[in-house]
């Protein structure tokens, strides 16, 4: 099988799972040793080709309990070696069996170091995995035929409620991970989950204590109606956003989104907070926010490039972080602090 990048670079590999003869999508690099179950089922990775840098993947097997959605959201899985033997007591099947079960194309025996190096030097790219090399025009035609990565594809289709004795969270679902819902429920909140295309007036009439903007796939600026609706709710109730939800919030506050040359994706990415304290975070975003108004304070920045990773508008009671404080998978250094922040907002 060939892994053909849109800049013309080609890498070879061996298919080990799935029945598809060709798939396409944006390459996403994941550098952690563990967390393959959570990251391949993250709704934010809808349609992406997941590339693992750690050479051995699948050693502790797969289970359905750690899924962050009903199943994998990725289009393909690339690694150096997919392990057949799973040794963890929680394992229900090995990696190949899991990917075959969901018919996800898996490629191994790939020069993953060379592929990651190429992406680092040339920027994030789309790719096609196919049995024969395509011409540039065929590549463009292939991508044009792909379904767009829309939040509607991963959002709930109807309003649902998770009972709780605490305050009410209106969770606007743009592709929320199951683990986030479980954690908020464990904290005792009553949660009302709304589909992505819900009108803001329908949320406000339920009189929630706080609006939670979830993470999800895609580019926030493509959904200007949602940005508008978030803006309409500023000042009417406290708002907390993560990932894509924070991007919506940043745009509503007057910020601008810029594309990262190298996406922030991984389970242990350092951010700097107050008093220059550094925390490890789980991240998965392609854009950063800039030009926020002076009234909005920056709470966290990326250690490597200095870009904004968190912000707070005291006037509007709006708080956003581009990382995932819940981990799933990855570091949870800021989990307790962010749960406290959420509680204070509500």
C-alpha positions as a Markdown table, in Angstrom:
| # | Residue | x | y | z |
|---|---|---|---|---|
| 1 | Unk | 0.0 | 0.0 | 0.0 |
| 2 | Unk | 1.1 | 3.6 | -0.7 |
| 3 | Unk | 0.7 | 6.6 | 1.6 |
| 4 | Unk | 0.7 | 9.5 | -0.9 |
| 5 | Unk | 0.9 | 13.0 | 0.5 |
| 6 | Unk | -0.5 | 16.0 | -1.3 |
| 7 | Unk | 2.9 | 17.4 | -1.8 |
| 8 | Unk | 3.9 | 14.3 | -3.8 |
| 9 | Unk | 5.9 | 12.5 | -1.1 |
| 10 | Unk | 5.2 | 8.7 | -1.0 |
| 11 | Unk | 5.7 | 6.2 | 1.8 |
| 12 | Unk | 5.1 | 2.5 | 1.7 |
| 13 | Unk | 3.4 | 0.1 | 4.2 |
| 14 | Unk | 1.5 | -3.1 | 4.6 |
| 15 | Unk | -2.2 | -3.4 | 5.2 |
| 16 | Unk | -3.1 | -5.3 | 8.4 |
| 17 | Unk | -6.8 | -4.5 | 8.9 |
| 18 | Unk | -9.9 | -3.3 | 7.2 |
| 19 | Unk | -11.3 | -4.2 | 3.7 |
| 20 | Unk | -11.1 | -0.7 | 2.1 |
| 21 | Unk | -8.8 | -0.4 | -0.9 |
| 22 | Unk | -8.3 | 3.4 | -0.5 |
| 23 | Unk | -9.0 | 6.1 | 2.0 |
| 24 | Unk | -8.0 | 9.8 | 2.4 |
| 25 | Unk | -7.8 | 12.4 | 5.1 |
| 26 | Unk | -5.7 | 14.8 | 7.0 |
| 27 | Unk | -2.7 | 13.2 | 8.7 |
| 28 | Unk | -2.6 | 13.6 | 12.5 |
| 29 | Unk | 0.5 | 12.7 | 14.4 |
| 30 | Unk | 0.1 | 11.2 | 17.9 |
| 31 | Unk | 3.3 | 10.9 | 19.9 |
| 32 | Unk | 2.2 | 9.2 | 23.2 |
| 33 | Unk | 3.1 | 5.6 | 24.1 |
| 34 | Unk | -0.5 | 4.9 | 25.2 |
| 35 | Unk | -4.0 | 6.2 | 24.6 |
| 36 | Unk | -4.6 | 4.6 | 21.2 |
| 37 | Unk | -8.2 | 3.6 | 22.2 |
| 38 | Unk | -9.2 | 7.1 | 23.2 |
| 39 | Unk | -7.5 | 9.0 | 20.4 |
| 40 | Unk | -8.9 | 6.8 | 17.6 |
| 41 | Unk | -12.4 | 7.3 | 19.0 |
| 42 | Unk | -12.1 | 11.0 | 19.7 |
| 43 | Unk | -14.9 | 12.8 | 17.7 |
| 44 | Unk | -12.4 | 15.6 | 17.1 |
| 45 | Unk | -10.5 | 13.2 | 14.8 |
| 46 | Unk | -13.3 | 12.6 | 12.5 |
| 47 | Unk | -12.0 | 11.5 | 9.1 |
| 48 | Unk | -8.3 | 11.8 | 10.0 |
| 49 | Unk | -5.5 | 9.4 | 9.2 |
| 50 | Unk | -4.0 | 8.7 | 12.6 |
| 51 | Unk | -0.2 | 8.3 | 12.6 |
| 52 | Unk | 1.5 | 6.8 | 15.7 |
| 53 | Unk | 5.2 | 7.7 | 16.4 |
| 54 | Unk | 5.7 | 5.0 | 19.1 |
| 55 | Unk | 6.9 | 2.0 | 17.2 |
| 56 | Unk | 4.8 | -0.7 | 19.0 |
| 57 | Unk | 1.0 | -0.1 | 19.2 |
| 58 | Unk | -1.6 | -2.4 | 20.7 |
| 59 | Unk | 0.4 | -4.1 | 23.5 |
| 60 | Unk | -2.3 | -3.7 | 26.1 |
| 61 | Unk | -5.1 | -4.5 | 23.6 |
| 62 | Unk | -8.4 | -2.9 | 23.1 |
| 63 | Unk | -11.7 | -2.6 | 25.0 |
| 64 | Unk | -15.0 | -0.9 | 24.5 |
| 65 | Unk | -15.1 | 0.8 | 27.9 |
| 66 | Unk | -12.4 | 3.4 | 26.9 |
| 67 | Unk | -14.1 | 4.4 | 23.7 |
| 68 | Unk | -14.9 | 8.1 | 23.5 |
| 69 | Unk | -17.6 | 7.6 | 20.9 |
| 70 | Unk | -19.5 | 4.6 | 19.6 |
| 71 | Unk | -16.5 | 3.5 | 17.6 |
| 72 | Unk | -13.5 | 4.8 | 15.8 |
| 73 | Unk | -13.9 | 8.2 | 14.1 |
| 74 | Unk | -10.6 | 8.0 | 12.1 |
| 75 | Unk | -10.4 | 7.0 | 8.5 |
| 76 | Unk | -7.1 | 5.0 | 8.8 |
| 77 | Unk | -4.5 | 3.9 | 11.3 |
| 78 | Unk | -0.7 | 4.0 | 10.6 |
| 79 | Unk | 2.0 | 2.6 | 12.8 |
| 80 | Unk | 5.4 | 0.9 | 12.6 |
| 81 | Unk | 4.2 | -2.4 | 14.1 |
| 82 | Unk | 0.7 | -3.5 | 15.2 |
| 83 | Unk | 1.1 | -6.0 | 18.1 |
| 84 | Unk | -0.9 | -9.2 | 18.0 |
| 85 | Unk | -0.5 | -10.1 | 21.6 |
| 86 | Unk | -2.4 | -8.1 | 24.2 |
| 87 | Unk | -1.4 | -8.6 | 27.8 |
| 88 | Unk | -3.7 | -6.3 | 29.8 |
| 89 | Unk | -6.4 | -7.9 | 31.9 |
| 90 | Unk | -8.9 | -5.4 | 30.5 |
| 91 | Unk | -8.3 | -6.3 | 26.9 |
| 92 | Unk | -11.2 | -7.7 | 25.0 |
| 93 | Unk | -9.5 | -8.1 | 21.6 |
| 94 | Unk | -6.2 | -7.1 | 19.9 |
| 95 | Unk | -5.7 | -4.1 | 17.8 |
| 96 | Unk | -6.2 | -5.9 | 14.4 |
| 97 | Unk | -9.4 | -7.5 | 15.6 |
| 98 | Unk | -10.7 | -4.2 | 16.8 |
| 99 | Unk | -10.0 | -2.3 | 13.6 |
| 100 | Unk | -11.4 | -5.2 | 11.5 |
| 101 | Unk | -14.5 | -5.1 | 13.6 |
| 102 | Unk | -15.1 | -1.5 | 12.6 |
| 103 | Unk | -13.6 | -1.9 | 9.1 |
| 104 | Unk | -10.8 | 0.7 | 9.7 |
| 105 | Unk | -7.9 | 0.5 | 7.3 |
| 106 | Unk | -4.7 | -0.2 | 9.2 |
| 107 | Unk | -1.2 | 0.1 | 7.8 |
| 108 | Unk | 2.0 | -1.1 | 9.4 |
| 109 | Unk | 5.7 | -1.5 | 8.5 |
| 110 | Unk | 5.8 | 2.2 | 7.7 |
| 111 | Unk | 8.9 | 4.4 | 8.1 |
| 112 | Unk | 7.0 | 6.5 | 10.7 |
| 113 | Unk | 10.1 | 8.4 | 11.7 |
| 114 | Unk | 10.7 | 9.5 | 8.1 |
| 115 | Unk | 7.0 | 10.4 | 7.7 |
| 116 | Unk | 6.9 | 12.4 | 10.9 |
| 117 | Unk | 10.1 | 14.2 | 9.9 |
| 118 | Unk | 8.7 | 15.1 | 6.5 |
| 119 | Unk | 5.5 | 16.5 | 8.1 |
| 120 | Unk | 7.6 | 18.5 | 10.6 |
| 121 | Unk | 9.7 | 20.0 | 7.8 |
| 122 | Unk | 6.8 | 20.6 | 5.3 |
| 123 | Unk | 3.8 | 21.2 | 7.5 |
| 124 | Unk | 0.5 | 19.3 | 8.1 |
| 125 | Unk | -0.9 | 17.6 | 5.0 |
| 126 | Unk | -3.7 | 15.5 | 3.6 |
| 127 | Unk | -2.9 | 12.0 | 2.3 |
| 128 | Unk | -4.4 | 9.1 | 0.4 |
| 129 | Unk | -3.7 | 5.5 | 1.2 |
| 130 | Unk | -4.1 | 3.5 | -1.9 |
| 131 | Unk | -2.9 | 0.4 | -3.9 |
| 132 | Unk | -1.7 | 2.5 | -6.8 |
| 133 | Unk | -0.2 | 6.0 | -7.0 |
| 134 | Unk | -2.5 | 8.8 | -8.1 |
| 135 | Unk | -1.9 | 11.8 | -10.4 |
| 136 | Unk | -2.2 | 15.2 | -8.8 |
| 137 | Unk | -5.5 | 15.7 | -10.5 |
| 138 | Unk | -6.8 | 12.4 | -9.3 |
| 139 | Unk | -5.7 | 13.3 | -5.7 |
| 140 | Unk | -7.7 | 16.5 | -5.9 |
| 141 | Unk | -10.7 | 14.7 | -7.3 |
| 142 | Unk | -10.4 | 12.1 | -4.5 |
| 143 | Unk | -10.4 | 14.8 | -1.8 |
| 144 | Unk | -13.3 | 16.6 | -3.4 |
| 145 | Unk | -15.4 | 13.4 | -3.2 |
| 146 | Unk | -14.7 | 13.0 | 0.6 |
| 147 | Unk | -17.5 | 13.9 | 3.0 |
| 148 | Unk | -16.6 | 17.1 | 4.9 |
| 149 | Unk | -15.7 | 16.8 | 8.5 |
| 150 | Unk | -18.8 | 18.3 | 10.0 |
| 151 | Unk | -19.8 | 18.6 | 13.6 |
| 152 | Unk | -23.2 | 17.4 | 12.7 |
| 153 | Unk | -21.8 | 13.9 | 12.0 |
| 154 | Unk | -20.6 | 13.5 | 15.6 |
| 155 | Unk | -23.1 | 15.6 | 17.5 |
| 156 | Unk | -26.1 | 14.1 | 19.3 |
| 157 | Unk | -29.3 | 14.2 | 17.2 |
| 158 | Unk | -31.7 | 15.2 | 20.0 |
| 159 | Unk | -31.7 | 16.9 | 23.3 |
| 160 | Unk | -30.9 | 14.5 | 26.1 |
| 161 | Unk | -30.6 | 14.8 | 29.9 |
| 162 | Unk | -28.2 | 13.2 | 32.4 |
| 163 | Unk | -29.7 | 13.5 | 35.8 |
| 164 | Unk | -27.8 | 15.0 | 38.7 |
| 165 | Unk | -28.4 | 16.8 | 42.0 |
| 166 | Unk | -26.1 | 19.7 | 41.3 |
| 167 | Unk | -26.3 | 22.8 | 39.1 |
| 168 | Unk | -27.4 | 22.5 | 35.5 |
| 169 | Unk | -24.9 | 22.5 | 32.7 |
| 170 | Unk | -26.1 | 23.1 | 29.1 |
| 171 | Unk | -23.6 | 21.2 | 27.1 |
| 172 | Unk | -23.6 | 22.2 | 23.5 |
| 173 | Unk | -22.4 | 19.1 | 21.7 |
| 174 | Unk | -20.0 | 19.6 | 18.8 |
| 175 | Unk | -18.4 | 16.2 | 19.3 |
| 176 | Unk | -18.1 | 15.7 | 23.0 |
| 177 | Unk | -16.1 | 12.7 | 24.3 |
| 178 | Unk | -18.0 | 10.2 | 26.4 |
| 179 | Unk | -15.4 | 10.5 | 29.2 |
| 180 | Unk | -16.2 | 14.2 | 29.6 |
| 181 | Unk | -19.8 | 13.5 | 30.1 |
| 182 | Unk | -18.9 | 10.8 | 32.7 |
| 183 | Unk | -16.6 | 13.1 | 34.6 |
| 184 | Unk | -19.2 | 16.0 | 34.7 |
| 185 | Unk | -21.8 | 13.5 | 35.9 |
| 186 | Unk | -19.4 | 12.1 | 38.5 |
| 187 | Unk | -19.1 | 15.7 | 39.8 |
| 188 | Unk | -22.9 | 15.7 | 40.4 |
| 189 | Unk | -24.0 | 18.1 | 37.7 |
| 190 | Unk | -27.3 | 17.9 | 35.9 |
| 191 | Unk | -26.4 | 17.9 | 32.2 |
| 192 | Unk | -28.6 | 18.8 | 29.3 |
| 193 | Unk | -26.9 | 17.9 | 26.0 |
| 194 | Unk | -28.0 | 19.9 | 22.9 |
| 195 | Unk | -27.3 | 19.1 | 19.2 |
| 196 | Unk | -24.8 | 21.2 | 17.4 |
| 197 | Unk | -27.5 | 23.0 | 15.3 |
| 198 | Unk | -29.6 | 24.1 | 18.3 |
| 199 | Unk | -30.7 | 27.7 | 18.4 |
| 200 | Unk | -29.3 | 29.7 | 21.3 |
| 201 | Unk | -32.8 | 30.8 | 22.4 |
| 202 | Unk | -33.8 | 27.1 | 23.0 |
| 203 | Unk | -30.8 | 26.8 | 25.3 |
| 204 | Unk | -31.5 | 30.0 | 27.2 |
| 205 | Unk | -35.2 | 29.2 | 27.8 |
| 206 | Unk | -34.1 | 26.1 | 29.8 |
| 207 | Unk | -32.4 | 28.5 | 32.2 |
| 208 | Unk | -29.1 | 26.6 | 32.8 |
| 209 | Unk | -26.5 | 27.7 | 35.3 |
| 210 | Unk | -23.6 | 27.5 | 32.8 |
| 211 | Unk | -23.0 | 26.8 | 29.1 |
| 212 | Unk | -20.4 | 24.2 | 28.3 |
| 213 | Unk | -19.0 | 24.4 | 24.7 |
| 214 | Unk | -17.6 | 21.0 | 23.8 |
| 215 | Unk | -14.6 | 20.1 | 21.6 |
| 216 | Unk | -15.1 | 18.7 | 18.1 |
| 217 | Unk | -13.8 | 18.4 | 14.6 |
| 218 | Unk | -13.5 | 21.1 | 11.9 |
| 219 | Unk | -12.8 | 24.8 | 11.7 |
| 220 | Unk | -14.8 | 27.1 | 13.9 |
| 221 | Unk | -14.9 | 29.9 | 11.3 |
| 222 | Unk | -16.9 | 27.7 | 9.0 |
| 223 | Unk | -19.8 | 27.8 | 11.5 |
| 224 | Unk | -20.5 | 31.6 | 11.7 |
| 225 | Unk | -24.1 | 30.9 | 12.8 |
| 226 | Unk | -22.7 | 29.2 | 16.0 |
| 227 | Unk | -20.2 | 32.0 | 16.6 |
| 228 | Unk | -23.1 | 34.4 | 16.3 |
| 229 | Unk | -25.3 | 32.4 | 18.8 |
| 230 | Unk | -22.4 | 32.1 | 21.3 |
| 231 | Unk | -22.0 | 35.9 | 21.0 |
| 232 | Unk | -25.7 | 36.3 | 21.7 |
| 233 | Unk | -25.3 | 34.4 | 25.0 |
| 234 | Unk | -22.3 | 36.3 | 26.2 |
| 235 | Unk | -23.2 | 38.1 | 29.4 |
| 236 | Unk | -26.5 | 36.2 | 29.8 |
| 237 | Unk | -24.9 | 33.2 | 31.5 |
| 238 | Unk | -21.4 | 31.9 | 32.3 |
| 239 | Unk | -19.7 | 30.1 | 29.4 |
| 240 | Unk | -16.9 | 27.5 | 29.5 |
| 241 | Unk | -15.4 | 26.1 | 26.3 |
| 242 | Unk | -12.7 | 23.6 | 25.4 |
| 243 | Unk | -11.1 | 22.8 | 22.1 |
| 244 | Unk | -13.4 | 23.7 | 19.2 |
| 245 | Unk | -15.8 | 25.2 | 21.8 |
| 246 | Unk | -13.1 | 27.6 | 22.9 |
| 247 | Unk | -12.4 | 28.6 | 19.3 |
| 248 | Unk | -16.1 | 29.5 | 19.0 |
| 249 | Unk | -15.9 | 31.4 | 22.2 |
| 250 | Unk | -12.7 | 33.2 | 21.2 |
| 251 | Unk | -14.3 | 34.3 | 17.9 |
| 252 | Unk | -17.4 | 35.5 | 19.7 |
| 253 | Unk | -15.2 | 37.6 | 22.0 |
| 254 | Unk | -13.6 | 39.3 | 19.0 |
| 255 | Unk | -10.5 | 37.2 | 18.4 |
| 256 | Unk | -9.1 | 35.8 | 15.2 |
| 257 | Unk | -8.2 | 32.2 | 14.3 |
| 258 | Unk | -4.9 | 31.4 | 12.6 |
| 259 | Unk | -3.8 | 28.0 | 11.3 |
| 260 | Unk | -0.9 | 26.3 | 13.0 |
| 261 | Unk | 1.9 | 25.0 | 10.7 |
| 262 | Unk | 2.3 | 22.1 | 13.1 |
| 263 | Unk | -0.9 | 21.1 | 14.9 |
| 264 | Unk | -0.9 | 20.8 | 18.7 |
| 265 | Unk | -1.7 | 17.1 | 19.1 |
| 266 | Unk | -0.5 | 14.8 | 21.9 |
| 267 | Unk | -0.9 | 13.6 | 25.4 |
| 268 | Unk | 1.8 | 15.6 | 27.2 |
| 269 | Unk | 2.1 | 19.1 | 25.7 |
| 270 | Unk | 3.4 | 21.8 | 28.1 |
| 271 | Unk | 1.6 | 25.1 | 28.7 |
| 272 | Unk | 2.5 | 28.0 | 30.9 |
| 273 | Unk | 0.1 | 29.4 | 33.4 |
| 274 | Unk | 0.3 | 32.1 | 36.1 |
| 275 | Unk | 3.7 | 32.8 | 37.7 |
| 276 | Unk | 5.3 | 30.9 | 34.8 |
| 277 | Unk | 4.2 | 27.5 | 36.2 |
| 278 | Unk | 4.3 | 24.8 | 33.5 |
| 279 | Unk | 1.6 | 22.1 | 33.2 |
| 280 | Unk | 1.3 | 19.1 | 30.9 |
| 281 | Unk | -1.8 | 18.9 | 28.9 |
| 282 | Unk | -3.6 | 16.8 | 26.3 |
| 283 | Unk | -4.2 | 18.7 | 23.0 |
| 284 | Unk | -5.7 | 18.2 | 19.6 |
| 285 | Unk | -6.2 | 21.5 | 17.7 |
| 286 | Unk | -5.1 | 22.9 | 14.3 |
| 287 | Unk | -5.8 | 26.6 | 15.0 |
| 288 | Unk | -4.8 | 29.2 | 17.6 |
| 289 | Unk | -6.5 | 32.4 | 18.7 |
| 290 | Unk | -4.9 | 35.9 | 18.4 |
| 291 | Unk | -6.0 | 39.5 | 18.6 |
| 292 | Unk | -8.2 | 39.0 | 21.6 |
| 293 | Unk | -9.4 | 42.4 | 23.0 |
| 294 | Unk | -7.6 | 43.9 | 25.9 |
| 295 | Unk | -10.5 | 43.1 | 28.2 |
| 296 | Unk | -9.8 | 39.4 | 27.7 |
| 297 | Unk | -6.9 | 38.0 | 29.8 |
| 298 | Unk | -4.6 | 35.2 | 28.6 |
| 299 | Unk | -4.5 | 32.5 | 31.2 |
| 300 | Unk | -2.3 | 29.8 | 29.5 |
| 301 | Unk | 0.3 | 29.9 | 26.6 |
| 302 | Unk | 2.0 | 27.1 | 24.7 |
| 303 | Unk | 5.6 | 26.7 | 25.9 |
| 304 | Unk | 7.0 | 26.0 | 22.5 |
| 305 | Unk | 5.4 | 28.7 | 20.3 |
| 306 | Unk | 3.9 | 31.1 | 22.8 |
| 307 | Unk | 0.4 | 30.9 | 21.3 |
| 308 | Unk | -2.7 | 31.4 | 23.5 |
| 309 | Unk | -4.0 | 28.1 | 25.1 |
| 310 | Unk | -6.4 | 29.7 | 27.5 |
| 311 | Unk | -8.3 | 33.0 | 28.1 |
| 312 | Unk | -10.8 | 34.6 | 30.5 |
| 313 | Unk | -13.2 | 37.4 | 30.1 |
| 314 | Unk | -14.2 | 38.6 | 33.6 |
| 315 | Unk | -16.7 | 41.0 | 32.2 |
| 316 | Unk | -18.5 | 38.4 | 30.2 |
| 317 | Unk | -17.9 | 35.5 | 32.6 |
| 318 | Unk | -16.4 | 33.5 | 29.7 |
| 319 | Unk | -13.6 | 31.0 | 30.0 |
| 320 | Unk | -11.9 | 29.0 | 27.3 |
| 321 | Unk | -9.0 | 26.5 | 27.0 |
| 322 | Unk | -7.8 | 25.0 | 23.7 |
| 323 | Unk | -6.4 | 21.9 | 25.5 |
| 324 | Unk | -8.5 | 19.1 | 27.1 |
| 325 | Unk | -8.2 | 19.4 | 30.9 |
| 326 | Unk | -9.9 | 16.0 | 31.1 |
| 327 | Unk | -7.1 | 14.2 | 29.3 |
| 328 | Unk | -8.7 | 11.3 | 27.5 |
| 329 | Unk | -6.0 | 10.3 | 26.8 |
| 330 | Unk | -3.1 | 12.1 | 28.4 |
| 331 | Unk | -2.1 | 14.5 | 31.1 |
| 332 | Unk | -4.6 | 15.8 | 33.7 |
| 333 | Unk | -2.3 | 18.3 | 35.5 |
| 334 | Unk | -5.1 | 20.9 | 35.2 |
| 335 | Unk | -8.1 | 18.8 | 35.8 |
| 336 | Unk | -8.8 | 19.8 | 39.4 |
| 337 | Unk | -8.0 | 23.4 | 38.7 |
| 338 | Unk | -10.4 | 23.5 | 35.7 |
| 339 | Unk | -13.2 | 21.6 | 37.6 |
| 340 | Unk | -12.8 | 24.3 | 40.3 |
| 341 | Unk | -13.0 | 27.0 | 37.6 |
| 342 | Unk | -16.2 | 25.4 | 36.2 |
| 343 | Unk | -17.7 | 25.3 | 39.7 |
| 344 | Unk | -16.9 | 28.9 | 40.4 |
| 345 | Unk | -18.4 | 30.0 | 37.0 |
| 346 | Unk | -21.6 | 28.0 | 37.7 |
